[in-house]
Amino acid sequence: MKKLTFDFIVISLIALILIVLNQFDLLEKSAKFMFIPILVFYYIGQYVERKYKK
């Protein structure tokens, strides 16, 4: 899988999750936990960078 394809999949997944959370009004309730997904995606980005580095 190319890096660009992986980036597109991750961005789409994040957008889908945020849309679902917004529909159920969970974004306001879980605002204090927003750092956790950002941290997870940071480490996923580090892994992808090492794996697909040219």
C-alpha positions as CSV (number, residue, x, y, z in Angstrom):
1,M,0.0,0.0,0.0
2,K,1.4,3.4,-0.9
3,K,1.7,6.2,1.6
4,L,-0.7,8.4,-0.2
5,T,-3.4,5.7,-0.2
6,F,-2.9,5.1,3.5
7,D,-3.1,8.8,4.2
8,F,-6.4,9.0,2.3
9,I,-7.8,6.0,4.2
10,V,-6.9,7.5,7.6
11,I,-8.3,10.9,6.8
12,S,-11.5,9.3,5.6
13,L,-11.7,7.2,8.7
14,I,-11.2,10.2,11.0
15,A,-13.8,12.2,9.1
16,L,-16.3,9.3,9.4
17,I,-15.7,8.9,13.1
18,L,-16.1,12.6,13.7
19,I,-19.4,12.7,11.7
20,V,-20.8,9.8,13.7
21,L,-19.7,11.4,17.1
22,N,-21.3,14.6,16.0
23,Q,-24.6,13.0,15.1
24,F,-24.8,11.4,18.6
25,D,-23.7,14.6,20.3
26,L,-20.7,12.9,21.8
27,L,-18.1,15.5,20.8
28,E,-19.1,17.8,23.6
29,K,-19.1,15.1,26.2
30,S,-15.8,13.6,25.2
31,A,-13.8,16.8,24.6
32,K,-11.5,16.0,27.5
33,F,-10.5,12.7,25.8
34,M,-9.7,14.2,22.4
35,F,-5.9,14.0,23.0
36,I,-6.0,10.1,23.0
37,P,-7.0,9.7,19.3
38,I,-4.5,12.4,18.3
39,L,-1.8,10.5,20.1
40,V,-2.8,7.2,18.5
41,F,-2.8,8.7,15.0
42,Y,0.6,10.3,15.7
43,Y,2.1,6.9,16.4
44,I,0.4,5.4,13.4
45,G,1.9,8.2,11.3
46,Q,5.4,7.5,12.7
47,Y,4.9,3.8,11.8
48,V,3.9,4.6,8.3
49,E,6.7,7.0,7.8
50,R,9.3,4.3,8.8
51,K,7.6,1.6,6.8
52,Y,7.1,3.6,3.5
53,K,10.2,5.8,3.7
54,K,11.9,6.1,0.3
